[in-house]
Amino acid sequence: MNIDAGTMAPTEHGEVYVLNDGGEVDLDLGNYERYLNVTLSRDNNITTGKVYREVIDKERRGDYLGKTVQIVPHVTDAIQDWVERVSKVPVDETGEEPDVCIVELGGTVGDIESAPFIEAMRQFQFRVGPENFALIHVSLIVDMHGEQKTKPTQSTIRDLRGLGLLPDLIACRVQGNEPLDRSTKNKVGMFCHVGQDQVLSVHNVSSVYHVPILLRSQGLIEFLQKRLNLAAVNIPPELQARGENLGTRWKALTQGQERLYESVRIVLVGKYTSLKDSYMSVVKSLEHSALRVNRKLILDWVDSSDLEPDTLEASPLRYHDAWRSLVGAHGVLVPGGFGSRGTEGMILAAKWAREQNRPYLGICLGFQIAVIEWARNVMGLTKANSEELEPNTPDPVIVFMPEISKTHLGGTMRLGLRPTIFSEGTKEWSKIRQLYGGEEVIWERHRHRYEVGPSYVEKIEQSGLPFIGRDEKGERMQVFELKDHPFYVGLQAHPEFCTRPLNPSPPFLGLVAAAASVSTNDGGSSPAAATGPSFNTITVLQEQLKLQADYVSPHPEKDRKIPDTLPASGSETRSASPGETLASNGAAGAEVKVANGAAANGTAH
């Protein structure tokens, strides 16, 4: 029944994914953006709460002309209208209406929450016609002592057919590394009323990036081309060539992953490490970056609370394990979060990385944490803190943004795609700017209520921590970087939301490349030998800085515009408008994710 995911804890439903238009949505939408390289909007995510709100608003306005408002037809019609409307919205730089729309109907067949959505899809197949509607049903094939059991799949297909939906394809999620047995495939086809070529084996592979190749090898594309008559779609030669190039690069990516012999170790110091999905996009950004630098990623998870002195008293084992992971890593990452728990441990991690010349990346809260650490240990403001963490701090170097609501939490943060203007004179030395291709203006998605206190900015910069990136008015600090450090960078934004498998997020690429340089310099063992001022980053990081000269932003150009009110630094003139992107997510209610894609990617699911 949630309107969106904005008020949900990461440990409740995974990370809250943010879109260009500020929509706060389910992490699944991030998977669609990353895989399809599209830019979605908040309307691409439909929840029970959003649909019911729309229907009730219509009833209050009298749009139903006195009729009794019911689940059928009013709620089901609202769902169908929403899907049909969103399916026609352009989602890439071509600006064209998509040829195919992928619809993910979440939940389990038979759930009370998903019943209106299943009924809406039953009606929708007749609204658009059978030639424009294909259904893929995903079902688990249980492995019992080496025997693949199909009864659960038979049962769910029977229930689905009883609700009026007949699957065109059955994707069998197989436990283990072995594909679906031929006899199992025959049984599924026989008892579920589909042909054997309509049963797909989705077994474990070495990485998730092999899954598209696995599905293609089983004829998925050819089936959909025939089922949806995609041969009739006129695809320009340049788009066909781009698709073929993408396929070639994707194969090279997956094949190269099988031949990685060197590793890079990153420690993630966070608040929500009990549920790894809380940092889904962060992990994907690290994976994409590691693939780019040809390293096998080793990711250590450290609960930031375990680094604090109190843990030494309560659980010495956890304390020493946490510090062992921190000092044994080649790079340190402190991601976003809310609340005071564990923040002192994050501050200790930031301090250690700064003093030991260890590559560090701070994202959102991690950006603010590094500022607090600098104020305490370099500027001598020992009581410095954030108003979020300690409201009565005498030195609030991080403050609540004045325009943010203090009474409502949902959708009231500083959200969505926003520009950052780099300062003059930083192009020659700033690693983070070079990672963005040397651009003067960069674009990332934001989600925060707090900012660096304006009254402390000048003092912090004079003490040696330069804020090299600010907002379009020059008022908000958005990027810092230490000049004489291998890689010590913080961003107020969330760059992890814009990573792509073949186009990694620049800040994460910088962290992993710098960390890989640590690994290279000390032979891949413990990074202790690489500490100190003599640390050398000429290998992997310098190579990536050169390659990033051709960096291309994943955001459509129409979304990358700001007002003609740039600071007097000579920034180029642009103009701002929020872009499209997705938004809501449902906890206790069903939800539908709608991702428009090119013809080669399409199906209804």
C-alpha positions as CSV (number, residue, x, y, z in Angstrom):
1,M,0.0,0.0,0.0
2,N,3.0,2.3,0.0
3,I,2.9,5.2,-2.5
4,D,6.6,4.8,-3.0
5,A,9.7,3.4,-1.4
6,G,10.9,6.6,0.1
7,T,9.9,6.0,3.7
8,M,10.9,2.4,3.8
9,A,14.0,1.2,5.6
10,P,16.6,-0.5,3.4
11,T,16.5,-3.5,5.7
12,E,12.8,-3.8,4.9
13,H,12.8,-4.1,1.1
14,G,16.4,-3.4,-0.1
15,E,17.8,-0.1,-1.3
16,V,15.6,2.8,-2.3
17,Y,16.5,3.5,-5.9
18,V,16.2,7.1,-7.1
19,L,15.4,8.2,-10.6
20,N,16.1,11.4,-12.6
21,D,12.7,12.9,-11.7
22,G,13.2,12.3,-8.0
23,G,11.1,9.2,-7.9
24,E,12.0,6.9,-5.0
25,V,11.4,3.3,-6.2
26,D,12.1,-0.4,-5.8
27,L,15.6,-1.6,-6.5
28,D,14.3,-3.8,-9.4
29,L,13.9,-0.6,-11.4
30,G,17.6,-0.2,-11.1
31,N,18.1,-3.6,-12.7
32,Y,16.0,-2.5,-15.7
33,E,17.9,0.8,-16.1
34,R,21.3,-0.9,-15.9
35,Y,20.5,-3.8,-18.3
36,L,18.5,-1.9,-20.9
37,N,20.4,1.3,-20.6
38,V,17.2,3.3,-20.4
39,T,16.0,6.2,-18.2
40,L,12.7,5.6,-16.5
41,S,10.3,7.8,-14.6
42,R,8.3,7.5,-11.4
43,D,5.3,6.4,-13.5
44,N,7.2,3.3,-14.5
45,N,6.5,1.9,-11.1
46,I,2.9,1.2,-10.1
47,T,1.9,0.3,-6.6
48,T,-1.4,-0.6,-4.9
49,G,-1.1,2.7,-3.0
50,K,-0.7,4.8,-6.1
51,V,-3.5,3.0,-8.0
52,Y,-6.0,3.3,-5.1
53,R,-5.1,6.9,-4.5
54,E,-5.8,7.7,-8.2
55,V,-9.2,5.9,-8.1
56,I,-10.2,7.5,-4.8
57,D,-9.2,11.0,-6.2
58,K,-11.4,10.4,-9.2
59,E,-14.3,9.3,-7.0
60,R,-13.9,12.4,-4.9
61,R,-14.0,14.6,-8.0
62,G,-17.1,12.9,-9.2
63,D,-15.4,11.5,-12.3
64,Y,-17.4,8.2,-12.0
65,L,-20.7,10.1,-12.3
66,G,-22.3,8.5,-9.3
67,K,-21.5,4.9,-10.1
68,T,-20.5,2.5,-7.3
69,V,-16.7,2.4,-7.4
70,Q,-15.4,-1.2,-7.4
71,I,-12.2,-3.2,-7.9
72,V,-13.6,-4.4,-11.2
73,P,-13.8,-2.4,-13.4
74,H,-12.5,0.8,-11.9
75,V,-9.3,-0.4,-10.2
76,T,-8.4,-2.8,-13.0
77,D,-9.1,-0.1,-15.7
78,A,-6.9,2.3,-13.8
79,I,-4.0,-0.3,-13.9
80,Q,-4.5,-0.9,-17.6
81,D,-4.7,2.8,-18.5
82,W,-1.5,3.4,-16.5
83,V,0.5,0.7,-18.3
84,E,-0.8,1.7,-21.7
85,R,0.1,5.4,-21.1
86,V,3.6,4.7,-19.7
87,S,4.4,2.2,-22.5
88,K,4.4,5.1,-25.0
89,V,6.9,7.3,-23.2
90,P,10.4,7.6,-24.8
91,V,13.1,6.3,-22.5
92,D,16.3,6.8,-24.4
93,E,18.2,9.4,-26.4
94,T,16.3,8.7,-29.6
95,G,13.1,10.3,-28.2
96,E,11.0,7.7,-30.1
97,E,8.0,5.7,-28.8
98,P,9.3,2.3,-27.7
99,D,8.4,-0.8,-29.8
100,V,8.1,-3.1,-26.8
101,C,7.2,-2.6,-23.2
102,I,8.3,-5.0,-20.5
103,V,5.8,-5.3,-17.6
104,E,6.9,-7.1,-14.4
105,L,4.0,-8.2,-12.3
106,G,5.5,-8.9,-8.9
107,G,4.3,-11.1,-6.1
108,T,3.1,-14.7,-6.2
109,V,0.1,-16.1,-8.1
110,G,-2.7,-16.4,-5.6
111,D,-1.6,-13.5,-3.3
112,I,-4.5,-11.3,-2.2
113,E,-2.3,-8.2,-3.0
114,S,-1.7,-9.1,-6.6
115,A,-5.2,-10.2,-7.5
116,P,-6.4,-6.9,-9.0
117,F,-3.2,-6.7,-11.1
118,I,-3.6,-10.2,-12.4
119,E,-7.2,-9.5,-13.4
120,A,-6.1,-6.3,-15.0
121,M,-3.5,-8.2,-17.1
122,R,-6.2,-10.8,-18.1
123,Q,-8.3,-8.0,-19.5
124,F,-5.3,-6.2,-21.0
125,Q,-4.5,-9.1,-23.3
126,F,-7.9,-8.5,-25.0
127,R,-7.5,-4.7,-25.0
128,V,-4.2,-4.8,-27.0
129,G,-4.9,-8.1,-28.9
130,P,-3.1,-11.5,-28.5
131,E,-0.5,-10.5,-31.2
132,N,0.7,-7.7,-28.9
133,F,0.8,-9.6,-25.6
134,A,3.2,-12.3,-24.5
135,L,3.5,-13.7,-21.0
136,I,6.5,-15.2,-19.4
137,H,5.9,-17.1,-16.1
138,V,8.9,-17.5,-13.8
139,S,8.7,-20.6,-11.5
140,L,11.1,-22.4,-9.2
141,I,12.1,-26.0,-10.0
142,V,12.9,-27.5,-6.6
143,D,16.0,-29.8,-6.4
144,M,15.3,-32.7,-4.0
145,H,18.4,-34.8,-3.5
146,G,19.4,-34.4,-7.1
147,E,15.9,-34.8,-8.5
148,Q,14.2,-31.9,-10.2
149,K,10.6,-31.6,-8.9
150,T,8.0,-29.9,-11.2
151,K,4.9,-30.1,-8.9
152,P,5.2,-26.5,-7.7
153,T,5.4,-25.3,-11.2
154,Q,2.5,-27.4,-12.3
155,S,0.4,-26.0,-9.4
156,T,1.2,-22.4,-10.1
157,I,0.5,-22.7,-13.8
158,R,-2.9,-24.4,-13.0
159,D,-3.7,-21.5,-10.7
160,L,-2.6,-18.9,-13.3
161,R,-4.7,-20.6,-16.1
162,G,-7.7,-20.6,-13.7
163,L,-7.3,-16.8,-13.5
164,G,-7.4,-16.5,-17.2
165,L,-3.7,-16.1,-18.1
166,L,-1.9,-18.7,-20.3
167,P,1.9,-18.4,-20.3
168,D,3.7,-18.3,-23.7
169,L,7.0,-19.1,-22.0
170,I,7.9,-20.7,-18.7
171,A,11.2,-19.7,-17.2
172,C,12.3,-22.4,-14.9
173,R,14.6,-21.1,-12.2
174,V,16.7,-24.2,-11.4
175,Q,18.6,-24.6,-8.2
176,G,22.2,-25.5,-8.7
177,N,24.6,-25.3,-11.7
178,E,23.0,-28.0,-13.8
179,P,20.5,-27.0,-16.5
180,L,17.0,-28.3,-16.7
181,D,17.0,-32.0,-17.5
182,R,15.4,-33.0,-20.8
183,S,12.9,-35.2,-19.0
184,T,12.0,-32.3,-16.6
185,K,11.5,-30.0,-19.6
186,N,9.2,-32.6,-21.2
187,K,7.2,-32.9,-18.0
188,V,6.8,-29.2,-17.6
189,G,5.7,-28.8,-21.2
190,M,3.2,-31.7,-21.0
191,F,1.5,-30.7,-17.8
192,C,1.6,-26.9,-18.3
193,H,0.2,-26.9,-21.9
194,V,3.3,-25.4,-23.7
195,G,5.8,-26.8,-26.2
196,Q,9.3,-27.9,-25.1
197,D,10.8,-24.9,-26.9
198,Q,8.7,-22.7,-24.6
199,V,10.4,-24.0,-21.5
200,L,13.6,-22.1,-20.6
201,S,16.2,-23.3,-18.2
202,V,17.5,-20.5,-15.9
203,H,20.1,-22.3,-13.8
204,N,23.1,-20.9,-11.9
205,V,25.9,-19.4,-14.0
206,S,29.2,-17.9,-13.0
207,S,27.7,-14.4,-12.9
208,V,24.4,-12.6,-13.6
209,Y,26.0,-11.0,-16.7
210,H,25.9,-14.5,-18.4
211,V,22.1,-14.7,-18.1
212,P,21.2,-12.7,-21.3
213,I,23.5,-15.0,-23.2
214,L,22.0,-18.1,-21.6
215,L,18.5,-17.0,-22.5
216,R,19.5,-16.1,-26.1
217,S,21.1,-19.5,-26.6
218,Q,17.7,-21.1,-25.8
219,G,15.9,-19.2,-28.6
220,L,14.2,-16.6,-26.5
221,I,14.7,-13.8,-29.0
222,E,13.6,-15.8,-32.0
223,F,10.4,-16.9,-30.1
224,L,9.5,-13.4,-29.2
225,Q,10.2,-12.1,-32.7
226,K,7.7,-14.6,-34.0
227,R,5.2,-14.3,-31.2
228,L,5.0,-10.5,-31.3
229,N,5.7,-10.2,-35.0
230,L,8.7,-8.0,-34.4
231,A,10.0,-8.6,-37.9
232,A,7.4,-6.0,-39.0
233,V,9.1,-3.4,-36.8
234,N,11.3,-1.1,-38.9
235,I,14.7,-0.8,-37.1
236,P,17.1,1.7,-38.7
237,P,20.4,0.2,-39.8
238,E,22.4,2.4,-37.4
239,L,20.3,1.0,-34.5
240,Q,20.8,-2.6,-35.7
241,A,24.6,-1.9,-35.9
242,R,24.5,-0.5,-32.4
243,G,22.7,-3.6,-31.1
244,E,25.3,-5.9,-32.8
245,N,28.1,-3.9,-31.3
246,L,26.5,-4.1,-27.9
247,G,26.2,-7.9,-28.2
248,T,29.9,-8.2,-29.2
249,R,31.0,-6.0,-26.2
250,W,28.7,-7.9,-23.8
251,K,30.3,-11.3,-24.9
252,A,33.7,-9.8,-24.4
253,L,32.7,-8.6,-21.0
254,T,31.5,-12.0,-19.9
255,Q,34.3,-14.0,-21.5
256,G,36.9,-11.7,-19.9
257,Q,35.3,-12.2,-16.5
258,E,36.2,-15.9,-16.7
259,R,39.9,-15.1,-17.1
260,L,40.5,-12.8,-14.1
261,Y,43.6,-13.8,-12.1
262,E,44.3,-10.6,-10.1
263,S,41.9,-9.4,-7.4
264,V,41.0,-6.1,-5.7
265,R,39.7,-6.0,-2.2
266,I,37.2,-3.3,-1.2
267,V,35.7,-2.9,2.3
268,L,32.2,-1.5,2.5
269,V,31.7,0.2,5.9
270,G,27.9,0.6,6.2
271,K,24.9,0.6,8.6
272,Y,22.7,-1.9,6.8
273,T,25.1,-4.8,6.1
274,S,22.7,-7.3,7.5
275,L,20.8,-7.2,4.2
276,K,23.1,-7.0,1.2
277,D,20.3,-5.7,-1.0
278,S,20.4,-2.5,1.0
279,Y,23.4,-1.6,-1.2
280,M,22.4,-3.2,-4.5
281,S,23.5,-0.4,-6.8
282,V,26.7,0.1,-4.8
283,V,27.7,-3.5,-5.3
284,K,26.8,-3.4,-9.0
285,S,28.9,-0.2,-9.4
286,L,31.9,-2.0,-7.8
287,E,31.3,-5.1,-10.0
288,H,31.2,-3.0,-13.2
289,S,34.3,-1.1,-12.2
290,A,36.2,-4.3,-11.3
291,L,35.3,-5.8,-14.7
292,R,36.6,-2.6,-16.4
293,V,40.0,-2.9,-14.7
294,N,40.2,-6.7,-15.2
295,R,40.2,-7.5,-11.5
296,K,38.2,-10.1,-9.5
297,L,36.2,-8.1,-6.9
298,I,36.5,-9.2,-3.3
299,L,34.0,-7.3,-1.2
300,D,34.3,-7.3,2.6
301,W,31.2,-6.2,4.5
302,V,31.8,-4.4,7.8
303,D,29.0,-3.1,10.1
304,S,30.3,0.4,11.0
305,S,29.2,-0.1,14.7
306,D,31.7,-3.0,15.0
307,L,34.6,-0.5,14.5
308,E,33.6,1.6,17.6
309,P,35.3,1.2,21.0
310,D,32.0,0.1,22.6
311,T,32.1,-3.1,20.5
312,L,35.6,-3.9,21.9
313,E,33.9,-4.2,25.3
314,A,30.7,-6.0,24.1
315,S,32.2,-8.3,21.5
316,P,36.0,-8.3,21.1
317,L,35.8,-10.8,18.3
318,R,33.5,-8.7,16.1
319,Y,35.6,-5.6,16.9
320,H,38.9,-7.2,15.8
321,D,37.4,-8.9,12.8
322,A,36.0,-5.5,11.6
323,W,39.4,-3.8,12.0
324,R,41.2,-6.7,10.3
325,S,38.9,-6.3,7.3
326,L,39.4,-2.6,7.2
327,V,43.2,-2.6,7.3
328,G,43.4,-5.5,5.0
329,A,41.5,-3.8,2.2
330,H,42.9,-2.0,-0.8
331,G,40.1,0.6,-0.8
332,V,37.5,1.9,1.6
333,L,33.9,2.7,0.7
334,V,31.4,4.5,3.1
335,P,27.9,4.6,1.4
336,G,24.8,6.5,2.3
337,G,22.5,6.0,5.3
338,F,20.4,7.8,7.9
339,G,20.6,8.1,11.7
340,S,23.4,8.1,14.2
341,R,24.0,4.4,14.8
342,G,27.4,3.4,13.6
343,T,28.5,6.8,12.4
344,E,31.4,7.0,14.8
345,G,32.7,3.8,13.3
346,M,32.4,5.4,9.8
347,I,34.4,8.4,11.1
348,L,37.1,6.1,12.3
349,A,37.2,4.4,8.9
350,A,37.5,7.7,7.1
351,K,40.3,8.8,9.4
352,W,42.2,5.6,8.9
353,A,41.9,5.8,5.1
354,R,43.0,9.5,5.0
355,E,46.0,9.0,7.3
356,Q,47.2,5.7,5.8
357,N,46.8,7.0,2.2
358,R,44.2,4.3,1.4
359,P,41.8,5.0,-1.5
360,Y,38.5,6.3,0.0
361,L,35.1,7.0,-1.5
362,G,32.4,8.6,0.5
363,I,28.8,8.6,-0.9
364,C,26.1,10.9,0.6
365,L,26.5,10.2,4.3
366,G,30.0,9.0,3.6
367,F,30.7,12.5,2.1
368,Q,29.4,14.1,5.3
369,I,31.3,11.7,7.5
370,A,34.6,12.6,5.9
371,V,33.9,16.3,6.4
372,I,33.1,15.7,10.1
373,E,36.3,13.6,10.5
374,W,38.4,16.4,8.8
375,A,36.8,19.1,11.1
376,R,37.6,17.0,14.2
377,N,41.1,15.8,13.5
378,V,42.6,18.4,11.2
379,M,40.8,21.6,12.1
380,G,40.7,20.8,15.9
381,L,36.9,21.1,16.2
382,T,36.7,18.0,18.4
383,K,33.0,18.3,19.0
384,A,32.2,18.8,15.3
385,N,29.2,16.8,14.1
386,S,26.1,16.8,12.0
387,E,22.8,18.2,13.2
388,E,21.3,14.9,12.2
389,L,23.6,12.9,14.5
390,E,23.9,15.4,17.3
391,P,21.3,18.2,17.3
392,N,23.1,20.1,20.1
393,T,26.7,20.0,18.6
394,P,28.6,23.3,19.1
395,D,30.1,22.9,15.6
396,P,27.5,21.8,13.2
397,V,29.6,21.3,10.1
398,I,26.6,19.4,8.5
399,V,23.2,21.1,8.7
400,F,19.6,20.5,7.8
401,M,18.7,22.1,4.5
402,P,16.3,25.0,5.2
403,E,13.8,24.2,2.4
404,I,13.2,20.6,3.6
405,S,10.0,19.7,5.5
406,K,10.5,18.7,9.1
407,T,7.0,17.2,9.4
408,H,6.7,14.9,6.4
409,L,9.3,12.3,5.3
410,G,7.9,10.9,2.0
411,G,9.2,12.6,-1.1
412,T,10.5,15.7,0.8
413,M,14.3,15.3,0.4
414,R,16.5,16.9,-2.2
415,L,15.8,14.3,-4.9
416,G,16.6,13.5,-8.5
417,L,19.1,14.4,-11.2
418,R,21.1,17.6,-10.4
419,P,24.2,19.3,-11.8
420,T,27.5,19.7,-10.2
421,I,29.8,22.5,-11.4
422,F,33.6,21.9,-11.1
423,S,35.8,24.7,-9.9
424,E,38.2,26.4,-12.2
425,G,41.7,25.0,-12.2
426,T,40.7,21.5,-11.2
427,K,40.8,19.8,-14.6
428,E,44.6,19.5,-14.5
429,W,44.9,17.7,-11.1
430,S,41.5,16.4,-10.1
431,K,41.2,12.7,-10.6
432,I,37.4,12.7,-10.1
433,R,36.9,15.3,-12.8
434,Q,39.2,13.4,-15.2
435,L,37.1,10.3,-14.5
436,Y,34.1,12.3,-15.8
437,G,36.0,13.1,-19.0
438,G,37.2,16.4,-17.7
439,E,33.7,17.9,-18.1
440,E,32.9,21.2,-16.3
441,V,29.4,20.1,-15.5
442,I,28.4,16.6,-14.4
443,W,25.1,15.1,-13.5
444,E,24.2,12.7,-10.7
445,R,21.1,11.7,-8.7
446,H,20.6,13.1,-5.2
447,R,18.8,12.0,-2.1
448,H,19.5,13.9,1.1
449,R,18.2,16.3,3.7
450,Y,21.5,17.6,5.1
451,E,24.4,19.6,3.6
452,V,27.8,21.1,4.5
453,G,27.1,24.1,6.8
454,P,27.7,27.2,4.7
455,S,29.3,29.1,7.6
456,Y,32.1,26.4,7.8
457,V,32.9,26.0,4.0
458,E,35.6,28.7,3.9
459,K,37.2,27.5,7.1
460,I,37.3,23.9,5.8
461,E,38.8,24.8,2.5
462,Q,41.4,27.0,4.1
463,S,42.4,24.1,6.3
464,G,43.2,22.0,3.2
465,L,40.0,20.1,2.1
466,P,38.8,21.7,-1.2
467,F,35.2,21.5,-2.3
468,I,35.8,21.2,-6.0
469,G,32.2,20.6,-7.1
470,R,29.2,22.8,-6.2
471,D,25.6,23.1,-7.3
472,E,24.5,25.4,-10.1
473,K,24.2,28.4,-7.7
474,G,27.6,27.7,-6.0
475,E,25.8,27.4,-2.7
476,R,25.9,23.7,-1.9
477,M,29.1,21.6,-1.6
478,Q,28.7,18.4,-3.7
479,V,32.2,17.1,-4.3
480,F,35.5,17.2,-2.4
481,E,38.9,15.7,-3.2
482,L,42.2,15.8,-1.4
483,K,44.9,16.8,-3.9
484,D,47.9,15.1,-2.3
485,H,46.2,11.7,-1.7
486,P,46.1,8.6,-3.9
487,F,42.3,8.8,-4.0
488,Y,40.2,10.5,-1.3
489,V,36.9,11.6,-2.8
490,G,33.4,12.3,-1.5
491,L,30.2,13.1,-3.4
492,Q,26.9,14.3,-1.9
493,A,25.1,12.6,-4.7
494,H,24.5,8.9,-5.3
495,P,26.5,8.0,-8.4
496,E,25.8,4.3,-7.9
497,F,22.3,4.8,-9.4
498,C,23.7,5.6,-12.8
499,T,26.2,2.8,-13.4
500,R,26.1,0.5,-16.4
501,P,27.9,-2.8,-17.0
502,L,29.7,-1.3,-20.0
503,N,29.9,2.2,-18.6
504,P,30.8,2.1,-14.9
505,S,30.1,4.9,-12.5
506,P,33.2,7.2,-12.6
507,P,33.7,7.6,-8.8
508,F,33.5,3.9,-8.2
509,L,35.8,3.2,-11.2
510,G,38.3,5.6,-9.6
511,L,38.1,3.9,-6.2
512,V,38.5,0.4,-7.7
513,A,41.3,1.5,-10.1
514,A,43.2,3.2,-7.2
515,A,42.6,0.2,-5.0
516,A,43.9,-2.1,-7.8
517,S,47.0,0.1,-7.9
518,V,47.5,-0.7,-4.2
519,S,47.1,-4.4,-5.0
520,T,49.5,-4.2,-7.9
521,N,52.1,-2.3,-5.9
522,D,52.3,-4.8,-3.1
523,G,51.9,-7.9,-5.2
524,G,48.2,-8.4,-4.4
525,S,48.9,-9.3,-0.7
526,S,48.1,-7.2,2.3
527,P,48.2,-3.5,1.4
528,A,50.2,-2.6,4.5
529,A,53.4,-2.2,2.5
530,A,51.8,0.3,0.2
531,T,51.0,2.9,2.9
532,G,52.7,6.2,3.4
533,P,53.5,9.2,1.3
534,S,55.5,7.2,-1.3
535,F,52.3,5.4,-2.5
536,N,52.3,5.3,-6.3
537,T,49.1,5.2,-8.4
538,I,50.6,5.3,-11.9
539,T,49.4,1.9,-13.0
540,V,45.7,1.1,-13.1
541,L,44.3,4.4,-12.1
542,Q,46.3,6.5,-14.6
543,E,45.3,4.1,-17.4
544,Q,41.6,4.5,-16.5
545,L,42.0,8.3,-16.3
546,K,43.2,8.3,-19.9
547,L,40.4,5.9,-21.1
548,Q,37.8,8.1,-19.4
549,A,38.5,11.0,-21.7
550,D,35.8,9.4,-23.9
551,Y,33.3,9.1,-21.0
552,V,29.6,9.4,-22.1
553,S,27.0,10.3,-19.6
554,P,24.1,7.7,-19.3
555,H,21.5,10.5,-19.0
556,P,19.6,11.8,-22.0
557,E,20.7,15.2,-23.1
558,K,17.2,16.6,-22.5
559,D,17.6,15.8,-18.8
560,R,20.9,17.6,-18.5
561,K,19.9,21.2,-18.5
562,I,20.3,23.9,-15.8
563,P,19.2,27.6,-15.6
564,D,21.4,30.4,-17.0
565,T,22.5,31.2,-13.4
566,L,25.9,29.6,-13.2
567,P,28.5,31.0,-10.8
568,A,31.1,33.4,-12.1
569,S,33.6,30.7,-12.8
570,G,32.9,30.7,-16.5
571,S,30.8,27.6,-16.6
572,E,29.0,26.9,-19.9
573,T,25.4,27.9,-20.1
574,R,22.7,25.2,-19.9
575,S,19.2,25.0,-18.6
576,A,17.4,22.6,-16.1
577,S,14.5,20.3,-16.3
578,P,13.9,17.1,-14.4
579,G,14.1,14.1,-16.6
580,E,12.1,10.9,-16.7
581,T,12.7,8.2,-14.3
582,L,10.9,5.8,-12.2
583,A,9.5,6.1,-8.7
584,S,7.3,4.1,-6.4
585,N,7.5,0.8,-4.6
586,G,5.1,-1.3,-2.7
587,A,5.7,-3.1,0.6
588,A,2.6,-4.8,1.6
589,G,0.9,-4.2,-1.7
590,A,1.4,-5.6,-5.2
591,E,3.5,-3.5,-7.6
592,V,4.0,-3.4,-11.3
593,K,7.2,-2.2,-12.9
594,V,7.0,-1.0,-16.5
595,A,10.2,-0.8,-18.5
596,N,10.1,0.3,-22.1
597,G,12.8,-1.2,-24.3
598,A,13.9,-1.8,-27.8
599,A,12.4,-4.5,-29.9
600,A,15.2,-6.9,-29.3
601,N,14.6,-6.8,-25.6
602,G,10.9,-7.0,-25.4
603,T,8.3,-9.2,-23.8
604,A,5.5,-8.8,-21.3
605,H,6.4,-10.5,-18.0
